Amino acid sequence: MNAYIIGLIYICAGIAHFTNSEFYIQMMPSYLPYHWELVLASGIVEVILGIGVVFKKYRNLCLWGIIIMLLIFLSVHFNMLIPNYSLGAPVYLLVIRIIVQFGLIYWTWKSINPISK
């Protein structure tokens, strides 16, 4: 059941990259090029991984993909701790966001089924 919830979360989050692109673009670190393209690409990846989690055959692979994606996204969250890139958000909320990110990584990792022999 956890995997289905995780899948739904990432399908919805991925769709949000298309319906609210500007929100994500403003968070992109200045050291990354092609902000709009990266936002759309990450949305596509989130939707694909979210859908893949539903299928048992691809579940573990897609859960690992989500973990890797979340680890990559941490660079955006840590970048926002720099005052010039915080978008006016209070530091405590940015720190909570990073803690939640680690919680999502842990939850996804715990949802991976060990391969039986």
N, C-alpha and C positions, 0 to 999 in steps of 0.2 A: 504494500500500500504506500509506503514511503516513496518508492520510486515513481509512482503515478503522481503524487503530490509534487515531487521535485520536477517531473516532466512538465506538469501544468504551469508551475512557477516560471520555468525558463521559456516555455512557449509564449506566455503572456509578456514576459520581460522582453523577449525578442521582438514581438509585435510592437511593443512600445518604442523600440528603436526606429520604427517606421512612422508611427503616428505622432511621436514627440521628439523628432530628431534633434531639434535645436537644444532641447534640455540636455541631451547627451553630448552634443558637439561642444557646448560651453565648458564641459568638464574635461575635455581632452587636453592632456599636457602639451605645452607648446613645443616640446622636443619631438613630438610625433607628427609626421606629415599626413596629409590626406584625411583630415578629421571626418568629413562627411562620409567618405568611402569606408573608413574604419568603423564608424558607427553603424552603417548599413551592413557591412560584413559581419560585425559582431552580432547584430540582430539576426542575420541569416543563420549563423552558427548556433546561437541560442535556440532558435526554433528547431533546427535540425536535431540538435542534441536532445531537446525536450521531447520531440516526437520519437526519437530513437530509444529513449528510456522506456517507452511503453512496450516495446518489443523485446521479449526475453532474450532472444538471440543477440541483440545489440546492447542490451541494458548495461552490462559492466563496461563495455567500451565507451558508451556515451556518458556514463557516470564519471569515468576517468577523464573524459574530454571536458566535462563540466568543471571538474577540479582544476585541470590545467587552465581553463579559461578564467576561473575565479582567481587563481594565482597571478595570472597576467593582469587582471583587472585591479589587483592590489596596487600596482604602480600608479594608477589613476587616483586611488584613494589616498595613498601616501603623498602624492604630489599636491593634493588639495590641502594638506597640512601646512604648506608654505603659504603665508598670509596673502601674497599677491594672487594666488590661485584658488583661494578658499570660496570664491563666489559669495562672500559675505556670510557664509555659514559659521556658526560658533564652533570653536575647536572641540568642545565636548561632544557635539553631534558628529563631527568628523571622526573622532576617536571611537564613538559608539558604532559608527558605520563600519569601521575596520574590524572591530570585535565581532559584529554580526557577520561580516565576510568570513572570518575564521570559523564562526559557528556553522555557516553554510557549507564550508569546505568539510568540516568534521561530519556534519549530517550526511552529506553526499558520500563521503568515504565509508561511513557506517552502513550505508545502503548497498554497497557493493557486495555481491555474493561471492564467497570463495569458490573457486573452481573445484568441483569434485573430481576425484580420480577413479 
